[in-house]
């Protein structure tokens, strides 16, 4: 069965990073003892966190900055002006998304 909806690269990356954030929170809550999760949930969360952090570590610092700020932290507005001009930012963002997906595929 084919999925009729095309998922864009930014949507896919946002979904993956949302899963990463949720998994990281679960691990932190379990360590702090504020909430207990099933062993299977923790194993799955650990898998996601380890792989996402490995992807981020392997990325170029400029690409990682964009993924970290825009997608993981969810920064809105023109946060990038401290680092880039608008045209450079949009060019770097496209490259960062591509690099993230390439690392994901390896």
N, C-alpha and C positions, 0 to 999 in steps of 0.2 A: 504494500500500500504506500503510495506516495503522499507526501505532505504537500498540500496545495499552497501553503503560505511560505513565501521566501523570507528567510531570516537574514537581516543585514549583518555585516561584520560588527558594527557597534552594538547591535542588539544581542548578538551572541556573546560578545565580550562582557557586556553588562550582566547577562544572566550568569556567566561563569564567575565573575567577581562577586556577584551577590551570593552565590553558593559558597564561595570562599569566605566571605565575611560571616555568613551564618555558621559555617563550620568552625571558624576560628572562635566565634563567640561561644559555641557549645563546648569546645575544649577548655576555654578559659573558665566558664561556669563550672565545669566538672572539676577542674583543678582547684578552684576556690571553694568548692563544696556548696555552692549556692543552688545547684540543680544537678541531679544525677540522670545520666542518659544510659540507655542500653549499650552493652559492649559493641554491638554491631554498628550502632549510630556513631560511636566514638571512633571505631576503626575507619568507617567511611569518611568521617570528618577529618581524621588525621591524614588519610590518603589525599583528600582534596587540598588541604593546607600545605602538605609537603610538596605536592606537584606544582601548585600555584606559586609557592615561594621559590621553587627551583626555576620555574619559567622566568619569574621576575629577576632573579639573580643573574640569569644568563643574558638578559637584555641589556642593550646599550643604555647608559645612564639617562640620556635625553628621552629615549622611548619609554623607559621605566617611569620617569617623572610624569609624563603625560598620562600613562595608564594609572599610576598611583593617585595623582591628584584628581583627574577628571572622572575616572571610572570607580576606583575603590573608595576614595573619600567622597565622591559625588560633588565636587566643587562646582559651583555655578558661577555664571558671570565671566568676567575677563581676568580670571586668576593668572593667566599665562602672560599678561603684559609685563610682569616683573622679569620674565625670562625671554620672551620672544615678541616680535612684531606680529600683527594679525596674520599676514600672509605666511610668515615662517611657521607660526603655530599650526595653521591648517595643513600645511605641507608636512610638518613633523607629526601631526596627529595621524594623518593617513599612513605615514610610514610606521608609526608606533603600533597602530592596529594591525597592519600587515605583519610586522615583526612578531607581535604577540601570537597571532594565529599560526605563523610559521613555527615558532617554538612549541606551541601546543601540539602541532602535528608530528613533532619528532619523537 
